[in-house]
Amino acid sequence: MQISGSAFYSGLNTVQSGQRRIDQASVDIAGSSLARSRQSDAQARSNVDLPDAMVSLTTGKLEAEAGARVLKTADDVLGTLIDIRA
C-alpha cells in the first residue's frame, strides 16, 4: 500500500507542478501581449521571450498529463490490490 500512496502523491505533485508552470507561462504570454500594445515592438520583446513562454506552456501541459497518467495508474494498482486481497 505504501508504494501506491507514494505513486499517488508523486502524480499529484507532478500535476500541480505542471499547473504552476502553465500559470506562469500564461502570465508571461499575457504580459507580453499587454506590453506590446503599450510599447514599441523592440521594448516588448526585451521584456518577455515569447517563444520560451510558449515552450514552457507546452512543457507544463505535458507535465500535467504525465502526472494524470501516474494518478490513473496508481488508482488502477490500488483497485487491483483490493481485488486480490478481498
N, C-alpha and C positions, 0 to 999 in steps of 0.2 A: 504494500500500500504506500509505503514511503516513496518509492520510485514514481508512482503515478502522481502523487501530490507534488513532487518535485517537478515533474514534467508539466503539470497543470500550471504551477506558478511561473515556470520558465516561459511557457506560452503566453501567459497573461502579461508578464513583464515585456515580452517581445512586442505584443500588440500595443501596449502603452508606449513603448519607445518609438514604434513606428508612427503612432498618432502624434507624439510630440514633434517628431521630425516633419510630419505633414503640416502641423500647425505652424511651425517656424518657417517652413518654405512658403506657405501660403501668405504669411505676414510679409515676408521678403518680396514676394511677387506683387502683392497688393501695394506695398510701399513703393516699389519700383514704378508701378503704373501711375500712382499718385504723384510721385516725384517727376515723372515725365510730363505730366500735364501742367506742372507748376514751373519746371525749369527747362533749360535748353537740353537737347539730347546729350550733349557732351557731359554736362553736370550730372544728369540722371544715371548715365552709365557708370560713372565713377562711384556712386553710392552703393549699388547692388549689382552683383554679377548675375544677371538673369539666367543664363544657361546653367550655372551652378545651382541656382534655386530650383530650376526645373528638374535637374538630375536628383537633387535632394528630395523633391516631391515624389518622384518615381521610386526612389530608394525607400522612402517611408511607406509607400503603398505596398511594395514587395515585402518589406519587413513585417508589416501588419498582417499581410496574407500568410506569411510563413508562420507567424505566431498563432494565427487562427487554425492552421493545419495541425500545429503541435497540440493545441487545445482539443481539437477533434480527435486526434489520435489518443491523447490521454483519456478522454471520455470513453472511447471505444475499448481501450485496455481495461479501464475500471469496470465497465459493463461485462467484459469477458471474465474478469477475476470474480466478480459477484456471481456470474452464472456457474463457474467452476466450483466455487465454494458452497453454493446453495444446495 
